[in-house]
Amino acid sequence: MLKISLMFLAFIVFFVLTLKLAIILMGRIAGKYVGEKHRAADAIVNTGKVPMEWSDKLKKRIFLLSKTQGSSKKIFGIEKRAKTTVLKKVDHLIDYFKTSPLVEDKETKKILLSELQKARHLWEEKDWKEIIN
């Protein structure tokens, strides 16, 4: 009987610790996800430029391609896809902030969405090099 009680107690302790670990990890993942969205929006609104987290990887890919292959058609194609990727990310940001309860009030949300949409329309009209500079 004592053996069964100890096994049950060990199971309960293991279960509680596993649950606590899962809660901590979910909090970190959610915090990272939300933090990235808010930092990106902050960068766009304050600078009017593509956030570095978005553009660095794309710039590096284009730079490496231009060094190795140098074909202007391929580079143009990658720049076009990079621009499309950035515009999609802005669209996702806009969709996120439309429904996010983490914006201070309705007026702030309205201003934020307006600024994000304005940046998106400006970037849509420019080519990749103008967007990242």
N, C-alpha and C positions, 0 to 999 in steps of 0.2 A: 504494500500500500504506500509506503514511504517512497519507494522507487517511482511509482506512478505520479505521486504528488510532485516530486522533484522534476520529473520529465515535463509535467504540465507547467510548472513554474518556469522552467528553462524555455519552453515554447512561448509562453507569454512574454518573457523578457526579450527573446529574439524577435518576436512579432512587433513589440512596441519599439524596439530600436530600429528595426527595418522601416517601420512606418515613419518614425521621426526622421530618418535619413532621406526617405522619399519626399517628405514634406520640405526639407531643407533644399534638396536638389531642384524640386519644382519651383520653389521660390527664387532660386538663383537663375534658373532658365527663364522664368517669366520676367524677372528683373532685367536680365540682359536683353530680352526681346523688346520690352517696353522702352528701356533706356536707349537702345539703338535707334528706335523710331523717333524718340523725342530729340536725341542729339542730331539726327539727320534733318529733322524739321527746323531745329534751331539754326543749324548751319545754313540751310537754304534761305530762311527768312532773314537772318542777319547779314549774310554775305551775298546772297543771290547767285551763289555758285554751287556746283555739284559737291556734295560732301566728299572729303578725301577717302573715306572708307569705301565709297562706291567707285571712285575714279581711279584709285591707285592701281588696282589689279588690271583694269581695262587699259590704262596707259602703259603699264608694263608689257602687256601682251602685244600691243601695237608697236611699242618700241622694239621688242625682240623680233617681231616679224619684219619690221623695216630693216633691221640689222642683218637678218639671215637671208630673206628672200627679196626684199626691196621692190617687189611688184606693186605698182601703184593701184592696180585693180583690186588686189587682195587686201591691201591696206585700207582702201576706200570701203570695201565690203565690211571689214572688221570695224571700222569707225562707224559705219552705218548701224551695224548690230549693237555697238556700244551705246550709241545714242538711243536706240530703241530700248535697250536694257534700262538705261537711266530714266527714260520717260515712263516705262512700266513701273519702276520703283517709286517714282513720284505719284503715279496713279494709285499705287498700293498705299502710300502714305496718306493721300487724300481720302481714300476709302476708310483707312484706319481712324483718322481723326474725325470723320463724319459720325462715327459710332462710339468713339472713345469717351468713357466717363472721366478720364484723367485730365481733361482740359478744365481750366478754372471756372468759366461760365460761358453762356451762349455767345456773348459779344466777343470774347477771346477766341472762341472756336470759329466764329464767322470771319474774324480778321486773319486767323491762321490759315483757314481754308482759302481765303481770297489770295493771300500771299503765295501759297503753294501753287494755286492755279495760275497765278500771274507768272511765276517762275517757269512752270511747265509750258505755257504758251510761248514765252520768250525762247526757251530752249528748243521748242519744236521748230521755230523759224530759223534757228542758227545751225551751222554745221558743227561737227564734233570738236574741232579745234577752238572754235569761238566759245563753246560751252565750258570747256575745261580751263580756259585762260581767263 
